Amino acid sequence: MGIRERLGILGVAVDVEKEVIHVVVSSEQKDRVFEQMYLSGELDTPGRGLMYVTRLDKAATYIPDDVLKKLAADEE
């Protein structure tokens, strides 16, 4: 949080709306996706936001049994 958000006008704290977006893409697509998001978000304008790329080594999620069964049936 920057000094403007902490002090605001006349020293009053200002609530700043923040959004965090996580996007998972293949390493082959990362540069293209990054560039398009940067341009679309107008991040070349000061104070518009921050983007970064980090490597994802592992990921896991819960997949309901009925979805797994449907996927298995579709593969057959």
C-alpha positions in Angstrom: 0.0 0.0 0.0 1.4 3.4 -1.0 1.6 6.5 1.1 -1.4 8.0 -0.7 -3.6 5.1 0.3 -2.4 5.3 3.9 -2.8 9.0 4.4 -5.4 10.0 1.9 -6.6 13.6 1.8 -6.1 15.5 5.1 -4.6 12.4 6.7 -7.8 10.3 6.5 -7.2 6.7 5.5 -8.6 5.8 2.1 -9.9 2.4 1.2 -8.4 1.3 -2.1 -10.1 -1.4 -4.2 -7.8 -4.2 -5.1 -8.2 -7.2 -7.3 -5.9 -10.2 -7.5 -6.1 -12.3 -10.6 -4.2 -15.6 -11.0 -3.9 -16.9 -14.6 -2.3 -20.3 -15.3 -1.1 -20.8 -18.9 1.5 -22.9 -20.6 5.1 -21.6 -20.7 4.7 -21.4 -24.5 1.8 -18.9 -24.1 3.0 -16.9 -21.2 4.6 -14.1 -23.1 1.6 -13.5 -25.4 -0.9 -13.6 -22.5 1.3 -11.3 -20.4 1.6 -8.8 -23.2 -2.2 -8.8 -23.9 -3.1 -8.4 -20.3 -0.5 -5.6 -19.8 -2.0 -3.7 -22.8 -5.6 -4.4 -21.9 -5.1 -3.3 -18.3 -3.2 -0.2 -19.4 -0.5 -1.1 -17.0 1.9 1.3 -18.7 0.0 4.1 -16.8 1.4 4.8 -13.3 -0.8 3.5 -10.5 -2.8 1.1 -12.7 -1.4 -2.1 -11.2 1.3 -4.7 -11.1 1.8 -7.9 -13.1 4.4 -10.5 -12.6 5.2 -14.0 -13.9 6.2 -16.9 -11.6 6.7 -20.5 -12.4 4.1 -23.1 -11.2 5.7 -26.4 -10.4 2.7 -28.2 -9.0 -1.0 -27.6 -8.6 -3.9 -29.6 -7.2 -7.6 -29.3 -6.9 -10.6 -31.3 -5.8 -12.5 -32.9 -8.7 -15.9 -34.4 -7.8 -16.4 -38.1 -8.4 -19.2 -37.5 -10.9 -16.9 -35.3 -13.0 -14.2 -37.9 -13.0 -16.6 -40.6 -14.1 -17.9 -38.4 -16.9 -14.3 -37.7 -18.1 -13.5 -41.4 -18.0 -16.6 -42.3 -19.9 -15.9 -39.6 -22.6 -12.4 -41.1 -23.1 -13.8 -44.5 -23.8 
